[in-house]
Amino acid sequence: NWLEQISDDDREVIKKLLTRIFPKLEAVFGNISYGGDWGSTWRRQLRISSHEVFPIYFRLSVPEGEIPHIEMQSILALAENSEAFGDKLLELSQQHRPDGSTRVSVFLERLQDYTEKDIPEEDIGKILQALFNIGDKLLLPEDEGRGLVIWGNGFRIGHIMFQLLKRYDTQEERFKVLKEAFSMGQAVSMIVREVGVLGQQHGKYDARADPEGERLVGAQHVEELEKIALEKIKKRASDGKLLKAPNLSSILYGWRDWGGDKSAKKWVSDVITSDKGLVDFLTGFLSKGYIQGMDDRIASVQWRLNPKSLEPFVKPAKIISRSKKLLTSPPKWLKDKKKIAVETFVKWFELQSQGKNPERELKG
């Protein structure tokens, strides 16, 4: 209606101005449409058509917790030095935004806007080295989403890895970059996670195999990367740091799949001899989701710890009495997430023993 009020001489000019500012209007005025991937391009270019950028044009300063364009460029300039780049990410992980999340989550989201062509190819390996060296320290609960899919920094790092590796034409080139990053890296949880994802591309772990042309690396490459990941796991186990690693359950399943049952079960058997070791072991299998009813204003947390997930490493029936005793006479150190882990394990065990479904019984 507004356009109809503009003179014929000016109408076409106004249309061109509008479509220049808001490109998706070309679907209204013409036959051109834009896919969702254009949002990343417009955000990188600081276009007002980006819904993230739009409100900044009407402020006198960049919103608190966001990363200005000039800061984004300065951080990307550090990528030529993997150690400096990693140190900067750790610094961002200590800086919280008004909503409680950290600035590193913003950076990892924004970084995906630059992976296709803006990052020099010679910096790709250094960025991946940094991510798989300090990546476990970026797996922060405050950066996880709330909903059916908990979207955290681990997923963001994984997407960045895949996007950067696609810049290389051959599986051999990608493998070479990954081998160096994984070999030098200390982020055992992130390394195990991404090696598992690469295996899924080949149909491992009951996954549907991707077409050959979409697999980042070859089958032989996956086997070599699994060996590197296994050595990382064993090293963490021997130096006493594995028990505190994030996503312990996934690491142990990787240990079982790549190194056999015996060594992983032996490590678990030794660890759970102490009450603190038992609780840390259970905490490593604790997970959470969010549920929200039709009348709920906010989603509520639902904790999960399925005793059946422990069975490859220990029989749940052998540790249930100790777990109940810990709750009956709780030590001072049994609190927060550790206490939740023991409580959740006991609840799930008892419900499953009664033939009930804990997911349904404990809902809400």
DACOR-V405577 format. One record per residue. RES is the residue in one small letter. D_LAST is the distance of its C-alpha to the last C-alpha in Angstrom with 2 decimals. Layout:
res,d_last
RES,D_LAST
RES,D_LAST
This chain:
res,d_last
n,49.10
w,49.80
l,51.64
e,53.82
q,55.08
i,56.35
s,59.88
d,60.57
d,62.13
d,59.01
r,56.29
e,56.38
v,56.49
i,53.40
k,51.58
k,52.52
l,51.38
l,47.99
t,47.45
r,48.55
i,45.97
f,43.17
p,44.01
k,41.49
l,43.74
e,46.12
a,43.99
v,44.97
f,48.59
g,49.33
n,48.16
i,46.52
s,42.77
y,40.78
g,37.93
g,34.84
d,36.63
w,39.00
g,36.33
s,36.81
t,40.57
w,40.46
r,38.16
r,40.56
q,43.49
l,41.87
r,42.39
i,41.17
s,39.81
s,36.97
h,33.95
e,33.29
v,36.96
f,37.59
p,36.42
i,38.43
y,41.62
f,41.02
r,40.47
l,43.12
s,41.32
v,38.72
p,35.20
e,34.10
g,32.49
e,33.96
i,36.77
p,40.05
h,42.22
i,44.88
e,42.47
m,41.04
q,44.61
s,45.46
i,42.56
l,43.52
a,47.06
l,45.92
a,44.93
e,48.49
n,47.67
s,44.55
e,44.44
a,44.75
f,42.13
g,39.66
d,40.43
k,39.71
l,36.28
l,35.48
e,36.77
l,34.52
s,31.49
q,32.25
q,32.43
h,29.26
r,28.77
p,27.59
d,24.06
g,23.85
s,24.68
t,28.11
r,31.26
v,31.55
s,28.67
v,30.77
f,33.85
l,32.38
e,31.29
r,34.74
l,36.54
q,35.60
d,37.83
y,40.80
t,40.46
e,42.38
k,45.76
d,45.78
i,45.31
p,48.65
e,48.63
e,50.11
d,47.02
i,44.46
g,44.97
k,44.82
i,41.52
l,40.00
q,41.58
a,39.93
l,36.46
f,36.67
n,38.20
i,35.70
g,32.74
d,30.58
k,30.91
l,29.46
l,26.13
l,24.38
p,20.61
e,21.38
d,22.91
e,19.96
g,18.46
r,14.94
g,13.78
l,14.18
v,17.27
i,17.55
w,21.15
g,22.91
n,26.52
g,26.91
f,26.61
r,28.93
i,31.48
g,31.35
h,32.10
i,34.90
m,36.38
f,36.50
q,37.95
l,40.62
l,41.63
k,42.25
r,45.08
y,47.04
d,48.82
t,48.80
q,46.46
e,48.95
e,48.72
r,44.94
f,45.03
k,47.57
v,45.41
l,42.28
k,44.28
e,45.61
a,42.27
f,40.49
s,43.50
m,43.72
g,40.01
q,38.02
a,34.48
v,33.88
s,30.22
m,31.17
i,34.27
v,32.49
r,29.91
e,32.67
v,34.92
g,32.18
v,31.82
l,35.61
g,35.59
q,33.14
q,35.73
h,38.05
g,35.74
k,34.58
y,31.23
d,31.01
a,31.03
r,33.28
a,36.36
d,37.33
p,40.84
e,43.42
g,44.20
e,40.64
r,40.35
l,40.89
v,42.75
g,44.46
a,43.49
q,45.92
h,44.54
v,41.00
e,42.46
e,44.22
l,41.14
e,39.21
k,41.99
i,41.70
a,37.94
l,38.55
e,41.16
k,38.83
i,36.26
k,39.02
k,40.42
r,37.13
a,36.82
s,40.37
d,40.18
g,37.02
k,34.85
l,32.75
l,30.18
k,29.16
a,29.14
p,26.04
n,24.41
l,26.15
s,24.69
s,26.28
i,29.48
l,29.75
y,29.29
g,32.01
w,34.18
r,33.84
d,34.64
w,37.57
g,38.96
g,38.21
d,36.09
k,38.45
s,38.48
a,34.72
k,34.17
k,36.99
w,35.51
v,32.12
s,34.04
d,35.97
v,33.06
i,30.90
t,33.86
s,32.80
d,29.58
k,29.10
g,29.75
l,27.25
v,24.48
d,25.52
f,25.55
l,21.97
t,20.90
g,22.70
f,20.39
l,17.09
s,15.36
k,12.43
g,10.98
y,9.22
i,7.04
q,8.26
g,8.74
m,12.36
d,12.42
d,10.55
r,13.39
i,11.93
a,9.48
s,7.00
v,7.94
q,6.93
w,10.05
r,12.17
l,15.50
n,16.98
p,19.99
k,21.91
s,22.19
l,24.24
e,26.70
p,29.28
f,29.88
v,29.16
k,28.25
p,24.86
a,26.51
k,29.05
i,26.74
i,24.13
s,26.48
r,27.13
s,23.48
k,22.87
k,26.05
l,24.95
l,21.99
t,24.38
s,26.95
p,25.33
p,28.00
k,28.09
w,27.27
l,23.92
k,21.59
d,19.24
k,18.24
k,20.49
k,18.81
i,15.33
a,17.08
v,18.65
e,15.67
t,13.63
f,16.85
v,17.45
k,14.11
w,14.54
f,18.22
e,17.92
l,15.60
q,17.89
s,20.86
q,19.80
g,19.66
k,15.94
n,13.75
p,11.28
e,9.61
r,8.98
e,8.69
l,6.17
k,3.78
g,0.00
